[in-house]
Every structure is written in structure tokens, then in C-alpha cells.
Amino acid sequence: MDVIVTPTPELKGEIGALSSKNYTTRYLLVAALADGTSTIHFPAHSEDSDAMRRCIRDLGAVLEEDDEKIVIKGFGSKPVDVKELNVGNAGAVLRFLMAIAALCPEVTFVNTYPDSLGKRPHDDLIESLGQLGVEVEHQQGRLPITIRGGKPKGGKITVSGSVSSQYLSALLFLTPLLEEDSEITVLHDLKSKVVVGQTLEVLEQAGIVIEASEDLMHYRVPGRQQYKAQEYTVQGDYPGSAAVLAAAAVTVSDVTIHRLPVQSKQGEKAVVDVLQMMDVPLTHENDIVHVQGNGRLKAIEFDGDAATDAVLAMVAAAVFAEGTSRFYNVENLRYKECDRITDYLNELRKAGANVEERQAEIIVHGRPEGVEGGVTIDAHYDHRVIMALSIVGLRAKAPIRIQDAHHVAKSYPQYFDHIRSLGAKVEWV
């Protein structure tokens, strides 16, 4: 389905932030890896977290859910012998479960999104799994991927962190369950260190002991550990809320979002600081962000690696800022559901934005007077691109039609309902 976003000068109202997708997928996994019953309060519902629910159930976890919580009886270190897993379009879920599938005799991950996840390479993780004695059959690093495991062995492991931190997180979930102790060394660079911090936080809550170096490039993981059954509460999601906050920033607004912890370890929390740097009037107290936008923003420079999933929303806000903004250290955006630099900027240009790309940078020459709009744009099946383009539509001079906007459900199914409740003129077609 497509969505038409009609220019909307004012937004007003209150919403609760959706629950964090990143924390939900991690809590679901550690609950499944525990012997015993865990409870997760306020779990996210999105295509990604639902993919994790589906796959851990296939692997032998028992799930019961109501409106506010999910109760999971885990399979511990002994998943059932399943032949096939379907992660949909969820890259993080695929990578985490490729590692866990090493505990099974043979599992094939099928390719149901050949134009999106099916194009993304996973060579770095495949290479690391090989060091554990796991045989992997693949299509030049891409889906479909068959894991032949059973008895992976610990020891000294290296993993590249230059494309994605998800490969490292996958190994951190698996290695505590192995018979041997493990040492993991990250090669090259490590992208999205903040997200690795979230993985380590969740593992610690699950009773797992890991020694991490201060720079997060080296780990000692004792083997023969057990995940403990626990109670978890999922915090509000900054990456999704970044789009709503940016929408409030580019309009005349009085918008309040609840459940965004001031002390969160989510890197995308930086969106609050960035909007303040852009001179957007806002406060952040008692886990509540209150934006009173006046539509006036100033340009900024920002290192996007700390807040990867909020960069596109911040770029959308910068489209209307006074001056030239630069978002640097963002090359890993190229390896997401689409190339979030080239593909996204091409669509922004169609809408009338003045943007430039480098290999690892996005440069935005602001147009405070607004952009023309009046076009149909392709969001490349990417939930972050969809949300970011909708922000531009609110401040365009004519409506923007976003194709296949239903793919927003990958992370934030209620996104358009939420911004509509704040007054945004949005129509499904």
C-alpha cells in the first residue's frame, strides 16, 4: 500500500513511545536460551520482533502472550532439530539465529525477501562460524544459508566489525553455551558500538558473564554458562521515536512522547541532543520528551555511527535547516534494507531537497523555505526511509506519495496512526 502525506503546518498531542525493537529481540532470544520461564513486559510488536518470536517457537520455545507481557519457557542450550527457519526481512534476527543454529544438526534459512535481505552479505559471520567448526553452505555470503552445526567449539575467534556489529552480537549470544572458553577479537573497525553495549547489557541481565575490553574490541567468554530465567521490561524505542521527534521539529508543534528513558543506552537517544543543537525548543525530563517546535532549525555536523537508526530522520530535519549540515561516519547505512545513502538521497532529490553523498557522508544544504514535493517516491521497502520521507512530506509545498509504505511495519507498525493522532494529514491509498 502507498501513503499520501499532505503538507501539515502544525502537530499537537501526546503519544507513548513504542517499545524498543532492539531490546525486544534480544530479550526474546535470551529468554529462549534459558532453562525455565521468563517474562518480558511491554514487548515490541513489529515484523522484526515477530520474526524472532516465530523462529524461537520453531526452535522449541513455548510462548504465551497477552496485551502487556509475553511468558517464555526456554529451550536452553538444546534447540529442537528444525530443518528450516524463516526470518522474513529481519537482518539482526537472521544473524543472531545463524549463531544459535550452530547448536542444531542442520538448519536452512530461507530467502523470502530476495530484493532486500536476500541481497545483504553475511560473509564475516560465516567466516567466524567456520572457526567454531560449523559448516555453512551459502550463495556468495547470501541467503539461502544452511548451517550444519551440532557441536560448535570455543577457543580463539576473530570477527570483522567493519560492516555490522550484529556478527559480534551473534557470537556473544552463542559462546557462553559452548564447552570451551572463548576469546573473541574484533578485526578492523567496530560499527555501532552502542548497540553492542545493549547486547552486553541484556546478557548481563540474563546472568551471563563476559569480560569486555574498554574499547569493545576484545572479549573473554567463559564456557559452560547457563542463561537464567528472568523478568525483563522493554524500554521505549528511540530509533522509531526519532522520526516523530523530527516531524515535531520541522513543524509548529506541541508534542509530548512518554517512555523515553533519560538514562537509556540506546545510541539513538542522541536525536534529542541533535535537535537541541539544531535550536529546536524541547525538554527531556522524567522519561518524557516535550517538543515545542517553531519550524526553525539550524545546520549541524554529527558523527552518525553512534546513532545509526536515527540518522535518516535527522537528515530529514536538516533538509529544512538554515545552512549546510554534515552527517559523517555513516558508511554502514549502505548495508541495510537498502543503500540508505544513495537510495534515500535520490528520493529526497525527487522531493526537492538539496543533498550530496560521499562514501561515508551525507551533506544537506538546507532549504528553510521548504521543498516542492508533488511527487511519487520509492522507499525501497525500507521502514527507516519511509518514516524519514514522511517527515519531508509534512513540510513540502505539495503532497508526496510514498510507495509501499506498509513496510513501515518492520519496526513501527503504528507510525502513521501515531503521527495522524498528532494532526498529520496522512492517507492510505
Buried (B, 14 or more C-beta within 10 A) or exposed (E): EBBBBBBBEBBBBEBBBBBBBBBBBBBBBBBBBBBBBBBBEBBBBBBBBBBBBBBBBBBBBEBEEEEEBBBBBBBBBEBEEBEEBBBBBBBBBBBBBBBBBBBBEBBBBBBBBEEBBBBBBBBBBBBBBEBBBBEBEBEEBBBBBBBBBBEBBBBEBBBBBBBBBBBBBBBBBBBBBBEBBBBBEBBEBBBBBBBBBBBBEBBEBBBBEBEBEEEBBEBBBBBEBBBBBBEBEBBBBBBBBBBBBBBBBBBBBBBBBBBBBEEBBBBBBBBBEBBBBBBBBBEBEEBBBBBBBEBBBBBBEBEBBBBBBBBBBBBBBBBBBBEBBBBBBBBBBBBBBBBBBEBBBBBBBBBBBBBEBEEBBBBBBBBBEBBBBBBEBBBBBBBBBBBBBBBBBBBBEBBBBBBBBBBBBBBBBBBBEBBBBBBBBBEEE
